[in-house]
């Protein structure tokens, strides 16, 4: 259990599960103190009677008291209150994820926009092992929807694009995620062998969310903590968490679960950084520093085109001149071109991408920065 002092000189209860109503507890915490919120609010499923399988066995559906609301107006008022409390807690560059089903996610999205959150993506979590539709009167409900939003339009939210691409075998991550429901050893059971929580989320889902939109040491708050999936994954990934849960049985299950979690080794917590976050290096610096000389030749991918470096950091070829990007695009007849990876120079008979020179300058900049801190 750890605490952290904020600028407002309040103590932030890190890595704790707080008891009580989520709105009241959030309003008691210091404003602007949380990097990310993951919220899995009640779905307001509006179930009508019991649901049975073809063999007449009863389905363990979500019929708990915490998921029951008198009307849509009551649910909307509840949503308005907890989202307002959540927005107050977020840092200026903070973000929120909310997850829901077709019963409630559209109401959540409306209220997010009403309160000035800036929607970034909606993600379809497609369940590879969904529960069948036993009555055969509707489509099998095989997905849930997550909404990712920044605190406001101007927020410089965290997005580890390259890390997600690496997770996806080098391919840009899409907004449809195929992840199985929480089953097997991961599914928590109570003393009777029943599900400890009817809507326990898989750790794989939270792993992707937390890796994508936080950094080690960030604070992740979950106002509907349940059995603690957010806290367990945050702990593993070196993030601090704050959980809020009013049900004592869920708090106990979550605390026992998180106590068994081991944090990953510090060297394993870093993820592939975003290239956009790296310091900008103009090609002119390469020329100024003599890494490439005016008049030196550069060669395109496949050695189809050849140009010369000019003293001002531009390139000149047959009937074309401009930046490394402009010239590459013009020669390829393309709308754009990444000149850093397109152009190569020759050293010892080998073709070397000019991006090697940019990375060398960046490494020197980082070394200089570390010496000044």
N, C-alpha and C positions, 0 to 999 in steps of 0.2 A: 504494500500500500504506500503510495507516494502522494505528496502534495506539491503544488507549485504556486508561488505568489504571482499575481498578475499586476498590471500597471495600476489597477484600482485598489491594490493592496488587499484583495480578497484571497482566500486560500481556495485553490481549485482542487477538488477531491479526485485526483487521478487514480485510475485503476481500482475504483470502488464501485459497488452496486448500491445505488441510493434507493431507499424505500419511499413510496408516496406517489401522489398524483403527478403525472409528467409535467403538466403546465406549472403547477406550484413549485416543483423542484427546479425546473429550468429557470423560472423567474427569480429563484434564490441564488443562482449562480452569477458570477460576474459577466457583464456584457462583453462581447468581442473577444472571447477567450477560447473558442473552439475552431479547429481547422476544417473538420468535416462532420456532417451529421448523416447517419444512416437510419432511416425510419421505416419500420414495418408496422404501420398502425393497424387497428382492427379493420377488417374488410367489410363489416356490416353485410354479411352474406344473405340475410333475410330468408333463412331456411324455413320451410313449411313442413313440419313433421319429420319423422325418422326416414333415413335412407337405407335400403337393404340391397344386398347382393342377390344374384339369381338363386343362390342356395339358401336365401332368407336370413343370412347372417347380417347383423347390423353393421353399417359403416361407421367408423370412428370419425365423424365429421366435426366441423367447428361449430359447436353449439354452446360454447361457454358464455357466461354472463357478460364478460368483457367485450364480446363481439355483438352485443344486442343494443340497439338504439330504437327509441320510440318512433322516430320519423327521419326522413331525409334532412329536414330542417335541423333536427337535433344533431345529426351527424355532421352537417355542414358547420354548425356553430362550434362543435368540438374540434373540427379540422382547422377552422379559422384561429381558434385560441392556441392550439399547440404549434401551428406553423408560425404565428406571430412570436411566440416564446422562442422558437428555434432560430428565427431570423435575428433576434436580439443577441443570441449567443454567438453567432458566427463572426469570425474576424472579417475585415473588409474584403479579403480575397478568399473567403471561405465558400464552401459549396455544400449541397445537400443531395442525397439520394432518397427517394421514396419508392416503395414497392407496393403494388396492389393488383387486384384482379379486376375483371370487367365490372364488378359490383361497385367499386369505389375509385378506381384510378382516374376516371374522367373528372370526378368531383375534386380529387386531389390536385390535378393539373390546373383546373380553373382557379382554385384558391392560391396556388403557387403564383400564378400570373397576377391575380388580384393584389397580392401583397408585394409585387415588384421583384420577385425572383426572376432570373433570366434563364429560360429553358435552353439547355445545351444539347441534349439528346434524349430520346426515349429508347430504351433497350428492351427487346423481347427476350425474356428468359424462356427458351423452349425446353420443356422437360422431356428428356429421352425416355422416361418411364412414367407417363401420366396415369392417374387413376381413370379407369374406363367410365363412360357414362352408362350407368347400370340400367336406367329406365329406357334408354334408346330414344329419347325424345328431343335431344339436342346433340350438337357436336361434342366430341370429347374435348374437355377443356385442358389443352396441353401446354398452356403458357401463362406467364404472368408478365406484367409490364413494370419496368423501373423507369423513373424519370430522374434525370441528372440536371441540376440547375445550380447556377452560381448565385451568390447573395444578391447581386444586382448586375446590370449590364456592364458596368465598368470594372467589375472584379477581374483580377488577374489570377484566375483559378489554376490549381495544379492539374496537369494532365501529362502523365508519363507515356507519351505516344510510343516511343521506341521500346519501352518495356513491354507494352501490350503487343507490339508487333513481334517482339522476341518470343513472348508467350504463345503466339499464334504461328510459330514456325516460320517467321520472317515475312508473313503476309499481314497487311494492314487489318487491324481488328474491325470486324463488322458490328453492327448494332443488334444482331440476333445471336444469342449465346445458347448453345446446346449443352446443358448441364443436368445431370440426373437429380431427381428428388433425393432428399436426405433419407437414406435407408441403412440397413445393416448395422455395423458396429458404431457408426456415427450417430444413429438415432438414439437419443436418450430415453430411458425407460424409468418408470416410477417403481415403487416397491411391489406393485401388483403385476409388473411386466407390461403395463400399458404405456403408450406414448406419454412422455413427460410434458410435451407441448404439441398441440395439433398442427402448428404451422412452422415447426423448426426449419430454418433455412440451411441449405448445404454450405459447408465451409468453402467449397470451391467458388461459390458465388461471391462471398465476401472477400475471398482472396483476390479475385479479379478487381473488385471495386476498390479495395484498399491499395493494392499495388498501382492501379491506374491513377488514383486521384489524391494520394497522400505521399508524404516522405517520412522516413524514420524520424521518430521524435514528435510527430504531429499528434494532436489530440482529436480522437474520434468519439463522438457522443451518440449513443443509441437511446432514444427516449422510450422505446418499447422493447426492453432488453430481452424479455422472455428467458430462454435457457442459455443465453449468452454467446451465441455464435459470433457476433461482432466483437465482443471482448476477447474471446479465445483466439480469433484470427489476428486481431490487433496485437495481442501479446506476442504471438509467434513472430509477427513481422516487425517487432520493435516500435510499435506505436503505443501511445498511452490511450486509455479508454475511460469513459464515464458511462455507466449504465444506470438507467432509471427503470424500476419495475415495482409495481404495487402488490403483486401476488407473491406471498411468502414462499410458496412451494417452488415457483419459478426462480426466485432469488437463490434459494438453497441449491437447486440443481445447477444453476449457472456458476455459483461460487465453487462448488465441488468440481465442476468441469474445468474451470479456469485454473484452479489450483494444480491440476494435473498437467497443464500445458507448459511446455518448455519453450523459451524464447530461442529463436534461431541465433546462431553465431553471428557476431557483428559483421563479419566479412561477407555473410550471405544475405544481409539485409539490403545492400545497395542494389539498385536496379539500373538498367541501361538508361542513360540520360537522354533528354530531348536535344536534338541538334539545334533547335531554335534557342535553347537556353545557353548554348555555348557563345563565347564572345565573338563578335563579328570581326572578320579580318578582310579588309579590302585587298584585292589582287595587287593594287599599287604598292602595298607594303612589301610584297614578295620582291617586286622590282627594286624598290628603294633600298632594300637590305642586301641586294646583290645575289639573292638566291636564284634569280633568273636575270639575265642581262638583256638590255635593249638590243634587238636584232636576232636574239636567239629564237630558234624555231620550235613551235609546238605542233603536235600531231593529234588528229582526232581519233576517236575509237575506231578501230579497224584500219587506221592509217589512210583513210580516204581523202582527208583534207590536211593542208599544211598552211600555217600562218606564222607571222613574226610578231614578237613582243615589241611594243613601242615604249618609249621612255616614260610616258604618262600612265602606264598600266593598261592601255588598250591594246587590241590586236589588229593586225591588218593582213588581209589576204586578197585574193583575186576579186576585185570589185566590191569588197565589203570591209568595213572597219567598225570598231566599237568595243564594248566590254566583252569579257570572256563568255558571258551568257548570250549577249546579243549576236555575236559572230557565230557561235555554235548553232543558235536557233536559225539564223539566216541561211547558213550552209545546209542545214538539214531540212529547211522548209517547214520548220516546226514552230508552234506558238511560243514555246519556251525551251530552255535548255539549262541544265546545271553545269556551268562551265568548269567547276572544280573537279567533277568526275569525268567530264567529256575530254578535256585536253590533257595531253601527256608530253613530257620532255624526255630526251634520251640521255642516259648516263651509263657509261661502260657498255654500250650496245644494247641496253635494256630500256623498255618503255616504262616510265614512271608517272603516275597521275599527279597533277600539280596539287591535288588535295593533301598530299604528303607534306608539302611545304606549309600549307595553312595549319595543319595539325602540329607541326613543329613550333610555329609561332604561338599557337594557343598553349602548348605545354610550357613554353617560356613565360607566357603571361600568368599562368596559374602558379608557376614556381615563384615569380616575382610577388604575386599576391600573398602567397603563404609566408614569405619572408617579412612582409610588412605588417602581419597580424600577430 
